Amino acid sequence: MDKRNLLTFAIEKIKEEQLKLERTIEELQKHKKDAPTAMESNSDRTRYELEAQQNSFRVMIEDYTHAITQLKSLEINEHDQNVIQLGSLITLQNKEQILKTYFLVPQSKGIRFEYEGRLIILCSPDTPLGGMLTGKKKGDVIEINNNSFTVVAFE
């Protein structure tokens, strides 16, 4: 799999998520405008809650922007890697023999998407799973939350 193309695709997916959040903020702004005024019941609470949601989504947009910047600066090593590192595409298998594919990137923000017929899950070393994967090799087993995963492959 061409990891540079995968990286570009991941950036586009994050941009799509940003756009969804921006639209949601616009919708919340409309609801806030239509919310009860100070002279009506529940006015302070409704407007406050809508403003809090908007602020939360703004923070997420900033986080996505930061993640995109880091992804753009990620150097992809196309040569054989001895251990899992940033830019590695990792296939894990659990006890039920289910395979999952993770792309180790600086920031993940919980993004997952279909790429070339495979579900790709962005994973960061800052997450428990990503931190445990860094430095592992094919065949290594990691345990997290009473679940064990075997590194089946990585590139």
C-alpha positions, -999 to +999 in steps of 0.1 A: +000+000+000+013+034-009+016+052+025+021+086+010-013+083-008-028+070+024-014+100+043-029+124+018-062+105+020-062+107+058-056+145+056-086+148+033-107+128+057-097+150+086-106+181+065-140+165+059-145+161+096-135+198+101-161+209+075-188+188+093-180+205+126-180+240+109-215+232+096-226+220+130-214+253+145-234+272+120-265+252+128-260+257+165-257+294+159-291+294+142-306+275+171-290+299+196-305+328+177-339+311+179-335+301+216-357+318+242-346+353+251-339+366+286-376+373+291-386+337+284-381+306+305-350+285+302-333+312+281-300+314+300-296+276+301-304+269+264-282+297+251-254+287+275-256+250+264-255+259+227-225+283+232-207+255+252-213+231+223-200+256+198-169+262+218-163+225+222-165+220+184-142+250+178-116+233+200-120+201+180-115+221+147-083+236+162-071+201+171-079+188+136-059+218+121-029+209+144-032+172+134-032+181+097-001+202+101+017+173+118+005+148+092+018+171+064+052+171+081+054+134+087+082+117+068+071+083+054+098+057+053+090+034+024+121+012+032+119-019+053+114-010+089+128-031+118+103-019+143+070+000+144+074+037+143+055+068+132+043+063+096+039+025+101+009+007+088+001-021+113-021-051+111-032-065+145-051-097+153-071-102+184-080-135+202-111-138+180-088-137+149-102-104+139-078-082+119-076-044+123-053-020+105-038+010+122-018+038+108+006+053+134+006+091+130+015+120+153-021+128+162-051+107+154-082+123+168-101+090+165-104+091+127-112+059+108-120+055+072-121+030+043-091+030+020-085+005-008-111-018+007-096-018+043-108+000+074-079+022+085-078+035+121-055+064+128-035+058+159-011+081+178+017+072+202-001+094+227-029+068+229-024+037+251-025+014+220-002+036+199+023+040+228+025+002+232+029-004+194+059+019+191+090-002+189+072-035+185+080-061+158+060-087+138+048-114+161+050-093+193+019-094+215+006-065+234-020-065+262-044-036+267-076-035+288-075-073+293-073-078+255-043-092+237-033-083+201-006-098+180+013-078+154+006-098+123+023-074+099+036-038+095+051-017+068 
